[in-house]
Amino acid sequence: MSHVVQFWFDDGGDRAVRALRDRLEEAGVSSVRGRPHVAFAAAGSIPRQARDILAADLRVVSIPTLWLATLAASPGGGLMLAAVVDTELLAVHSVVHDALAKRVRAPSAYHFPGSWVPHCPLTPEAADVSAGFAALHPVEPVRARVSQVAVVDTHTGDAQTLLRVND
């Protein structure tokens, strides 16, 4: 995927996830780099028009606090912190996909409603999941308020902020 809609965390949530990544590194387990986030959608390309519609739609919904509470292995083999799924989270996810429907190129079915597992990645896919579990278990849940929503280009690392979320 080239473009990903990421929900970035407030300072407290960001620090808590980075502390977990640091514990992994101290245990000799590679962690992911970059800003901690939950990806809500991904596509080969998310054009400007779709981004504008998404930004407008997100301005009129309540963005819930994310509770990252379950340490788990991702389908690709990495370690992740999965979010508690509730109706508010699913409603925002639906808003994202309704705004992007038929406006993006090569959408990722992995992020579609009904398939999506909201999570914050902790390790790359090839990491030693057993050692990661040993380093982090039991994990304290992370309360992460969303501070920004951005579209990130996974090839270049460039990000365009679509929305800043106020307290």
N, C-alpha and C positions, 0 to 999 in steps of 0.2 A: 504494500500500500504506500501511497505517496502522501496523501493528506489525511490527517486524523483530527477529529474534534475532541479536544482534551479539556477537562474541567480541572483547573489548578487549585491548590489548597491555600488557605490562609497561612500565616506564619506559624501558628501552633501545629497545624496538621503537617505542614511541610517539614518542620523540625522533627516531629515525631517519626515520620517515615524515614527521613535522612538518618536518624539515630538507629533505626532498625537496619538500614543499609550499612552503617558503620559497624554494627555488631557482626553482620555477615562478613564484611571485609576482615575484621579482626579474627574471625574463625577460619579465614582462608577461602571463603566462598565469594565468588565474583558477584557484585551487585550491579543493577542497572544504573546508568548515569542519567543526568538531566533532571528536570523538574518533576517532582512527584505529581501524579495525576490519575484520573480515571478517564479512559477513552470511551466516548459515547457513540462514535461513528467513525468509519474510515472508508476511503474511496481512492481510486486512482487519481481523481481530480475533483476538487470542490471549487467550482468557478465563483467569481465575484458575485454574480446575481444570487446564487444559492447562499453564499455567506451573508449577504445583506438581508435576505429573507429570514435566515436563521437568527441573526442578531436581533431583528425586529421582533420575532416571535418570542425569543428568550427574555426580552425586556418586560414582557407582560405576564410572566409566570414566576411563581415563587420557587427559588432554587433551594432545595433542602440541604441540610447538613448531612454529610456522609459519615456513616459509622463503619469503619473498616475493622472488622472484628474476627474474621476467620482466616487463619493461616492455611494455605492450600497450595497444591501443585496445579499449575495451569495445564491446559490441554497440550500445549507445546513443550512442556517439560520444565518450565521455570517455576519459581516460587512466587506466590502472589498473596496479597492481603485483600480478601474478598469483602465487598460491602454488604451490609444488611439491606435486603431488598424490601421496600415498602411501596405503597401506592403513590406517594409523592415522587419517589425516585423514578418509578416506571412512567409516571405522567410526564416528567421532564424528558425522559428518554423518548417517549412517543412524540413530543413536540419537536425534538431534534430530527427524528426520522420523517415526520410529516413535512417539515420544512425542506428537507433534502430530497425527498422522493421525486424521481424523474428529473432531477436537476443536476445530478452528479454522474461522473463516468466511473464505471466499474466499482459499484458499492460493495463493501465487505459484508457477506452474509453472516459472518461471525458476530457482527455487531447489531444485527437485525433484532427487532422485538421478538421475543420467544426463543432466541438463540444466545443472546447477550448475557454474559456473566460480569457484572460490574466489579472491577478490581483495580488495585494499584499494583503494578509489577514491582517485584523486589529484586529478582535475579534474571539474567538472560536465560533463554531456553535451554542452553547446554550446561547450566550450573549444576552442582552437586546438591540435589534437593534434600537428600538425607542429612548431609552436614548442615544445610540451611535450617532444616527443622530443628536439629539438635541445638543450633545456636540461638534460635528465637523462641522455641516452645517452652512454656506457654507464653503467648504474645498478649500484651495488654491491648485492648481495643483502642483505635485511634479515632478521635472525633475530629473530622476535618470539614471546616466550613469552606465552601467554594468561594474563591476570591476573583477568579477570572475564567472566562471560557475563550479558548483560542483554537485556531486551525494551525496545525504544525505540519510542515513539510518534512517527512521522515528522511528524505535524501539530503537536504541541505541544512536541516535544523531550524530554518526560518519559521517564525511564528507570527500570526496576525491575531491580535486580541479582538474578539468580537464583542465581549461584554465584560465590564468590571462590576462585580457584585458588591454592593454596599452592605454594611452591617445592619 
